[in-house]
Amino acid sequence: MNRDNFIPTLTHATERDIDLVLVQELHASRDFVRWMAAQVNITRGIARWDVRHSQRRTRNRREIDIFVDIRHEDKTRTALLIENKIDATEQPDQAESYREEVDVLTSTHNNRDMGNRHMYDAAAAIIVCPQSYRAEHGVFTSKFDTCLSYESIRDRFLDAERRADAETVSRRYQHLAGLFDQAIHKHRRGYTPIPDTKVGDFNAKYVQMLREMAPEIIPGPSMLKPANPRESTSMIFDKKTLAAMPEHVRPHRFSHELGRGSEQRANYVAVTFPGWGAALPAIRGRLIADTTAIGAEFSAKTPNKSRPNPGLVLSLPTRPVDNQGSFSEQQHLLADGIEKAVGLRNWLIENIDLLRQWRSLVDQHPRSE
């Protein structure tokens, strides 16, 4: 490549651009998968492999940028968890969450379907990034099993260009055709939650407590399931709970977020007013002043093309609860949360006129159609 005359094809390369290139090459080239695995000292012969982009972790909602599932010729199995960074700073506990997932994938599961065996015989967390990123964020990148530089991948591609085999070329074009077919038919890879009866039992006890303490708060359908995924930490109340409110000021979601026992997660009782979020920067001061008595907090996601009219969340902080832990030991925390939910419901119903004023303020900030 003559760099003196080089004119970039793209205006700029984003992390997602790099993700898609890596996914394509990992899908198409056995040699590239073999090389990537060798970076973490996995050198067994590869029988077959699968690649997934934005794979959800086993026990929480966070995602792995690229997940490679390798079946070896000796019948063993390896998982490669790849994080891609161009210049974004690390998210809280991001490297640690990769390490946790590696441990989960390689731990022994007492599960009749797994036959008391490991899901994977080996797993490794890899971060790919420019050398300059590694130099600036050395502490973060050192928490992965290896840090693979963009420069080494670029050089690998230049070398591969000279010796590409027929299998690689065929798989690459199959991948490209499949990508366009996915776009044409708007296919989307689904997420299959794994039900956990322990979480279901915890929820059943919560529902019983709710019915005894606050019969006016009706459990929602997800709370009544016999088993819920481990990452399901939201007690979402039925919409009938707020049916007494006029529709134009009625929240569309009322929940108790348990937060999986961590102070860093969502721990609150909250309602969400649909489509009000874009107005929050302009009206936050008024909302806070109006809710001093209950100590409410307000938040909203930033509007974007896919979500131009985000909801406005009114929340009351609660103590974290682990729905995979002991119910009896946390019963007092749950009771406090339910009491806050009752208080919030009562406040909403008693302040309909105030909510109408809020709605009037929101309507002064036009929403996208």
Protein Blocks (a to p, Z undefined) as FASTA:
>chain_A
ZZklpccfbfbdcfklmmmmmmmmmmmmmklmmmmmmmnopabdcfbdcddehiacfkbm
bdcfbacddddfkopacdddddddfklccdehklmmmmmmmmmmmpccddfkloopafbf
bdcddddddfklmmmmmmmmmmpmbdcdfklmmmmmmmmmmmccfklmmmmmmmmmmmmm
mmmnopacdddddddfklmmmmmmmmmmmmmmmmmbccdfklmpfbdcfklmcdcddfkl
mmmpcfklgcfbdcddeklopakbccddddddehklmmmmmmmmmmmmmmmmnopacddd
dddfklmbccdddddddddddfkbcfklmmmmmmmmmmmmmmmmmmmmmmmmmmmmmmmm
mmmmccdZZ
